[in-house]
Amino acid sequence: MKQSACIAGLMLGLSTGGCGGGAGAASAGTAPSERPAAGDDWRRVATPADRDRLRRWREAWMAALPRARAADPAAIAEQGALFQPDLALTGTAPSGRYRCRVFKLGAAGSAMRDFTAYPPFDCSIADEGRVRSFYKETGSQRPVGLLFADGDRTIFLGTLLLGDERAALQYGQDRDRDMAGVLERIGERRWRLVLPYPRFESLLDVIELVPAD
């Protein structure tokens, strides 16, 4: 998990306390000195495109959810609070290991389905000082990035690892890999990471997180 956290910090150009020296920076493909430290303010890190995606968070729900519900109404109803856009509770997700399930809502392209559910994968959240990191450890599409406190919500900014890739692109280098979302608590020991308008396959990705222990 330490290596995953280091990748998350370095690929955003931030200096995080748990990362080592030059070897870690080289494996992430970037160096902390390439951009000024942003502290814990996500607005100083986010690209204009991702700030726009976050502003249109609810619009993405309204576009994707009806299409997903029409495709599989039983599956949407079964998940309860997970697919209720306005149901968000106070409380941040603690650091640790999680089981994550990815749901893709609203097809982006004629070859995709309007609702796709994937089996659980391994994820982790780690402390990085003034911010935290999120890393999806398994699966063919693996978001990795940092979590920024923002009032009652938590903002995620990161990039996407594909296939057997082990090195993350620096955030902002490839807009097709950049990701932005909101992490919310939706129940007792249950959270969701909502990613509006991802570049691939769907209008909205929802990642359910439940503690692994």
N, C-alpha and C positions, 0 to 999 in steps of 0.2 A: 504493500500500500504506500510505503514511503516513496518508491520510485514513481508511482502514479501521481502522487501529490507534487513531486518535483516537476514532472512534465507539465502539469497543469499550471504551476506558477511560472515556469520559464517560458512556456509558449505564449503567455500573455505579457511577457516582458517585465514581470514583477519579481522582486527579490523576496523569497520566502525562507523562513528560518530553517526548515527541515532539509533543504537542498545542500549538496556538497559543492565542490569546486568545479574545475573545468570539465571533468568527464561528464558530469550530469548536464551541463550546459550544452556540450557538443551533441549528446544523444538527443536532446530536444530540438536541435537545429536552430537555436537562437541564443542570445546572451542577454542578461538583465540590463546591460548598459545600452542596449539598442533603443530604448525609449525610457523616458523619465518614470520614476516610481509613481504609481497612481494611488497609493494608500488604499483606503477602503471605499472610494467614490467610483462606482461603476460608470458614471457618466463621463469620466475622464478616460475610460478605457474603451467604451462601446463605440463601434463605427456608426456613422450616420444611418446606414442601412439597418443596423440592428436596433438603434434607438427608434426607428420608424416601425420595425416589427413589434417591438414592445408596446409602442403606443397603440398599435392595431390588434392587441391581444384579444380583446372581446370580439372584434370583427372576425377574427379567425375562428373563434368558437361558433359564432352565429352562421358562418359559411359552412363549416365542417360538420357540426353536430347533427343537423337535420338529415344530411346525406348518409352519415353513419347510422343513424337511427332507422332510416328507411331500408338500409342494407341488412341490418341485423338488430331488430328492436329488442329481442330477448337478451342479447349480449349487452346492449347498452343499459337496459333496466337492471340486469343482474349486478352490475358494478356500483349501483347506488350513487354515493357522493362523488365518485371518481369523475363522472361525466356531468356534474352539475356546476356550471361555470361560476356561479356566484356563491358557492358554498366553500368558503375558506375560513379556517380557524386560526387563532393566534398560537404561536409556539413554533420554534425553529427545530429542524431535524438535527438530532445529536450526531456527533462524530461516531463512526463505526461502520460495520459491514451491513449491507442491505441485500435483499432479493428484489430485483426490479423486473417489472413487466412493461413492455412497450406496446402501445396501441396507436395505430395510424388511422386518422379520421379524415374523410374527404379525399378522394383521389385527385392527384395532380398529374394528369396524363391519362389517356384512354386505356393504357395497358394495366392500370392499377385498380384496386378495389376500393370502395368507399369505406370499408371497415376491415382492418386487419389486426389481429391480436397475436402476439408472440409469447412463447413460453418464458418462464423466469430466467433471468441472468444474474450474475454477481456484480454488485456495485459497491462503492465505498465513498464515505465522506470523511475528510481529514481536516484537522485544524492547521491553518497556515498563518497564525498570528492574528492580524486584523481582518483577515478573510478566511474562507475555507475552500477546499477543493472537492469537486465531484468527479468520479471516474467510473465509467461503465467498463468492467473488466473483461467481459466475455461477449461474444456475438459478433456478427459481421459488420455492424455499424455501432461505434462506441464513442459517445460524447465524452469529452474530457475538458474540464475548465474550472473556473473559480465561482464561488458563491459570495455575493455581496449583500450585507444587511441594508435594507432600504425601508425604514419605518416598520410597518407591520408585515412587509413582504420580504422575500429574498430573491435577488436577481442572479441568474446564471449567465455567464458569458464564456464561450469556449469554442472548440473546433471539433471536427468529426474525424475519427480514425476509421479506416476502412480495411476489411479483410485482415491480412496478417501484418499490417503496418504496426511498427513499434514506436516511431517518432512522430510526434504531433507537429503540424504546421504552426507557425506563429500566428496568433489571432490577428486578423486583418490582412493577412497575406493572400488568402483565397476566399472570396466572399461565398463561394459555393460550399466551403467547409465551415465557415463561421456559423455559430449557433447562439441563440439568445432565448431566454425563457424565464419563467417565474416558478419558484419552488414554494408550495403551499402545504400546510397541514389540513387534512380533510377528515380526520378521525383519530381515534385512540391508536397511536403507533402506526399511523398511515399518512403518507404524504404523496404529493404528485408534482412532477416537474412538467410544466406545460410549455411547449416549444411552438410558437406560432410561425406559420409559413416557412417550414424547413425547405431546403433547396431540392430535396429529393422526395418523390413518391406521394406526398400527402399535403393537405392544407394545415393540419395540426397534428403534432405528436404529443401524446400524453404518456409519461413514464410513471408508473406506480412504484413507490418505495415502501417496503415494510422491513423492519429490522430482521437480520438473519438469525439472531439468537432468540 
